[in-house]
Amino acid sequence: MTELAFLRSPEAQALLARAARASGMPLSIHFLNGEEESPRTLSFGQCAICKWVSKQPGGREACVKSRVAASSAALRRRTPVPFLCHMGLACVSAPALPDTDCGFALTLGPFHPSRIPEALESAVRNGLENLETEPPPDLDSYLSDVPIASTDVAPELAEWVAADLFALWEKATREADREFSSAPEGATPGLRKSIRPRRDQRPDVSGFPASTVAALLGGKRRTHARALIRAALETVSGQKKVRSRVKRVRAVALAAAALEAAERAGMDTSSCWHRFSAFVEQVRVLAEDDELEAIIIALLQPLRRRNVGSSGDGLVAINRAILERLPEQPKLVDVARQVKLHPTAITHRLQRKLGLSYSQYVGRLRVERSKQLLLTTKLAVGEVGRRVGIEDAGNFSKLFRLFEGISPRQYRKRHK
């Protein structure tokens, strides 16, 4: 199954449509070939102002230009990239299928991070002025459906959608591999039936990225985990009294799903399960989002990730193949070829044992290599980052702090 066929499958479209509804933002997927962008592969929703601007002279071209720059960066870095479009509206681009080089980019937005209507109108008027286009007389009506969202949450939502989409892709390819291997010799692949994941293979509660939350908490990234939990709780709708009850039930379901994912990733969940009954009793008397977020985080806080690259993980050959390719970007397909494993087998192993995606694991190994350089050389921090493949000193410090909890300078001072 090709990436394009997968993205157009009913299962992938249902997931993306649900993500667009849950986030309240338009969602689209494009294919990038170098600096060229294909027409939309998929699209769910479009703001009225975007539709109107695309019909104005130069409007569509300006939109594509701003999106391609961000999408190219997202595919290159394998991480979500926030950006402002030519109209001054916020968007986020991310690889549609992380840990692959397929070239499909997912764009979430536009949205407006400010709750001041005048700021939205001012940004759009400036964008139209740059296009030398007069705004429509009823501009307010064109801006009424631009969603308001936090700039912190939107990138996490994009990563959530991409992670769930990639998980579905892996399941679909496994099913296709099994179907291909069991088909009679000479059977035509195009005539085989479409793939429908089994019930136990479908995403967690309301698309909640339980594996991602478990991995974030295992890596002590509580702020990002809290953002995903908050987004899942905020999707509850209905009357106030009903909404409060549903949120309590969902809080319990989210916590259970995260613990289940943590167990699959090989984390120690015993202390969390020991406190689970008390957690349920606490949920019964709470109704506010921030209170529910806090006790979910408190319950899951003891989760700890296994040490990366230990001999028991069976990752020695993978580590060697990745480290040999640093400081360049070690491509998954090249590493898989060297260790004689299928790429999806590697990603499954990393997710199951460590709760990490391939790109996150590469980042972790970059940090491990940098720790050696920090303690055994007098290289400046920026040069250490370049030696492990991260050109920007700020990005290197951010990645280092993500895994170690302190900056490279603090690490050197504390351990040297």
N, C-alpha and C positions, 0 to 999 in steps of 0.2 A: 504494500500500500504506500503510495506517495504521500508526502506531506500535504499537497494540495487536495488530494482525494480525502484524506483524513479530516482536514479543516472543513470540508464541505459535507462531511458525514452528518447524519441526523444527531448523533450523540454529541459531537463537537459543537454543532450549531445550538443545540439545546443548552449546553453549558455556557456558551458565550451569551446567549439571549438572557439567561438567568443572571449572569454577571452584570450585564447592562442594566437590568431591572434593579438588582440589589444595590448597585452603586449609584443609580439615578443619573448616569452619564452616558452619552453616546460612546459606542465602541466600534472600532473598525480594524481590519487587518489588510496590510498591503505587502506586496513582495518587492524587495529591493535587489536590483542587479547593479552593483556599483553605486553610482549616484542617480540611477534611473529608478523611478517608482512605477509599478504596474497600476492599472485601475484597481479599485477596491476588490479584494477577494471576498470579503464579507463585511457587512455593515449592519449595525443595530442602533437605530436612532440617529437623528441629526437635528441640531438646533436650527431654529428658523433663521437666525442671523447668518449662520454659515451657509445655509442653502441660498440665501439672497445674495451674499457676497460672491459665491462661486459663479453666479451668473453675470457679475460685473466684469468689465474689461480688466484683465490682469489679476482678478481675484483668485481664481483657481490656481494659477501658476504660483502666486505668492504663498498660498496655503501649502502647496506641495513642497515648495522650497524650504519653508520652516519645518515641516514635518520630516522631510528626508534627512535634514541635518541631525535632528534628534534621533531618528530611527537608526541611522548609520552608527551613531555613537552608542546607542543601546545594544545593537547587535555586536559591535566591536568589544564593548565592555562586558556584555552578557549581564546587564543589570538595568533596571528602570531608569529612565532619564527624564526628569521634568523639564518643560520648556514653555516659553510664551510664543504663541503663534503670531502671525503678522498683524492680527487684530488686537493683540495685547491680552488674549485669553489664555488661561493656563491649560496645559495638556500634559500627558505623560506617555512616553513611548517605552516599550519593553520588547524583548525577544518573545515572539509568540510561542516558540518551543525552545525553552532554555536547554543548554547543553547539546544543541545541535547547530549545524552551520547551514540551516535550510534557507535563511534569508527572509523569512516572514516576520514582520514586525507588527505588534499590537499597539494601537493608540487608544488611550482612554481620555475622553474629554471632547469639547472644551468644558471647563468649569470656571467659576470665579471664586477666588479665595477670600474676597472681602464681603462683609455683610452691608456695605454702604452702597446703595444703588447708584449713587452719583459717580462712584469710582468705576463701576462697570461701564456706564454710559460714556464717561470721559475716555476710557481706554479704547472703546470701539470707535468713537469719533476721531481719535488720533490715528487709528488704523485706517479708517476711511480717507482721512486727509492725506496719508502717505500714498494711498492708491489714487488720489486725485478724484475721488468719487463722493458725490453728495449723499448724505444719509437719507434714508426714506423718511417721509413726514411723520409716520407713526413708529419711530424707532423703539419707543418703549414696548410696544407689542412684540417686536422682533426679539427683544431681550428677555421677555418674560419667562422663557423656558430654559435659560442658561442656568444650570444647577450651581448651588453654592456648596463648596466642599473644602476641607482642610488640606493645606499643602503637605502636611505630614502624612495624612491618611491615604491620599490619592496614589502615591508611588507604591505603598503597601498593597493597596487594592489591585494595582496592575500586576505586582509580583504574585499575589494570591491567585489571580485569574490564570497567569502564565504557568504557575506551578501545577494547578489543577488540570490545565489543558495538557501539560506535558505528561502528567500521570496517566491521563486517559489515552494519550498517544502511545505510551509504553505498553499499556494493557492491550490496545488495539494491535500493535505490532507483534506482541507475543501470541495473540490469538491468530493473527495472519500466518506467523511462522508455523504454529501447530497445524493450522489448516493446510498450509502448503505442503508440509512434510507428510501429512496423512492422505493427501489427494492422490488418486491414481496417476501413474506416469502418463504424461501427454495431456493431462487435463489443462484447460485454458484458465489461467488465473483470473482473467476478466469476468468469467462466468461464475466464479465462486460467489456465494451469498455475502451480503454486507455484514460487517461485524457489529454485534450488539453486546456490550459488556454485561456480564452477569450482575445480579442484584448486589452481590457482595463486593463487586469491583467498582461500583459507582461512588461518586464523591460523598464525603461525610455530610453531616447535618447542614442542610441548606447551602451546600457548597463550601462549608467552613473548612479552611486549610489546616486540619488538625496536625498533619505532619510538619508543616511549616512552623506552627506555633510551638510544638514540642521542640523542634530544632532550635528555634530562637531562644526559648527559655533555657535549653541545655547549654546554649552559648552565652547565657546571661544578657540577652538582648531583650529586656523586659519592656522597654518603651515600644519597640516594634510589635512585640507580641500583644501588648495591650491595645494597640491601634487596630489589629486584626480582630480581636475579641470585641472591641467597641463597635466596629463596623458590622459584625455579625448580629449583635444585639440591636443595633439601630435599624435593621431591616424589618423588625417586627412591626406589623401594622394592625389597625383595628381600634375599637373604642378604648379609652384610657384604662378602665378596669380590666378588660379582657387582655389588653396589651401587657399590663403588669404581670398577669398570671402567666401569659405565654413566655415572657422574658425570663421568669423564674425557671420554668421548665427548660427553656433553651439553655440557660446558664448551666444547668446540671448536665444536659446533653453535650454541650460544648466541652465541658471539663472531662467528661467520660471519653469523648472522642479523642481529645488530646492525650489522655493517659493511654488509651489503646494504641495510638500512633507511637507514643514514646516506648511502649513495650515492644512494638514491632522493630523499633530502631535500636533495641538492646539497652535502653536506659533502665536505671533502677527506679521503679515506681512504688516500691513497698510502703514507704512512709506516706506517700500521697494517698494510696488506697486506705491506709490505716486511719487517715483523717477524713475520709470521704463522707462517712455518716454524719459527722459533725458539720461538714461543709453543707450537706443537704439541709440540715436543720437551720443553719444560718440563712440559706437562700429563702426559706419559707417566710421570713419576716422582712426581707428587703425588696425594694421596688425600683430604686434609682439605678441608672446605668453605671455611674461611677462606683457605687457600692458593690454591684455585682462584678464589675471588672476587678475591683480590688481583692475580693475574696477568691475569685478564680485564679488570679495571679498568686495569691498567698498559698492556695492549695498546690499549685503546680511548681512553685518556686524551688522545692528541693530537687527537681529533675536535674540530672547531671549527665553530660555526654561522656562516652568512653574516650580514653586517650587515643589520639589520632596516630595511626601507623604502628600500633603495637603488633607484635608477632602473631598474637591470637586472632587478629582481624583478617589475616590472609591477604594483606594489602602490600606486602613487601615489594613484589614485582611491579605493581601499579605505581607505588611511590618512586621506585627507581626510574621507571619510564618517564614519569612526570618531571622529576628532578633533573634528569639528563637534558630535558628540553628548556629548562629555565636558563636565562630570563625571558625567552620567547613565550608566546601563548601555546601551551601544550594542547593540541587538538585531541578531542576524545577519540576520534576515529584512528589517529596515529598511535595513541597509547594502546587502544584496544587491539590493533594489529600486532603491536610488539609483544603484548602479553598473551596473545592468542585467545582473547575473549570477545564476545559480542559487546558492542558499546552499551546496549541496554543492560547486559549482565553486570557491567561495572557500575552503572548508575543505580541499579537495584541494590547491589552490595553496599555501596556508600550510604544509600538512604536507609537500608535495613539496619546496618551496623552502627552508623554514626549520625543518622538524621541529617546528612548533608547532601546537597546536589554536587555534581561534578565540579562546577565552577567555584562553589564554596570550598570544596576540598582543595582545589588548586590554590585558592587564596590562603587556606590554612597552611599548606606546605610552603608557600612563599614566606609566610610569617615565621615558620619554623627555621627556614634557611636564614632569614634576616636576623633571628636571635643569635645564631652562631656568629654572624658577621659583627653584630653589635658588641659581643663579648670578646671576640678574638682579634679585632682590628680597631684602628682609630679613624675609620672612614666616617665622614659626615653622614647624618641621618638620611639626607636626600640621596647621597651616593649609594648607601646601603639599599634604599628603595629601588634605585636603578639597577643595581646588581641582581635583584630578584625579579625584575621585570615591571616595576611600577615607576613610570617617569616622573609623575607629579608627587612632590614631597607631602602635600596635604592629603592626597588620596592614600599614600603609603601609611601615614600616621593614623588615618581613619580606619584602614583595614587592620592595622596592628592593634589599635585600641579595641576594635570589635572582638578580636579573639583573646586578647590578653588583659583587657580592662584598664590598661595604662598606656601611656605614649611610649614610643621607642626610646626617647631620652630618659624617661623615668625608669624604664626597664634596665637600660645600661647603667644608670646610677645605682639602682637597687641591687643588681646582681654582679656587677663587675668586681 
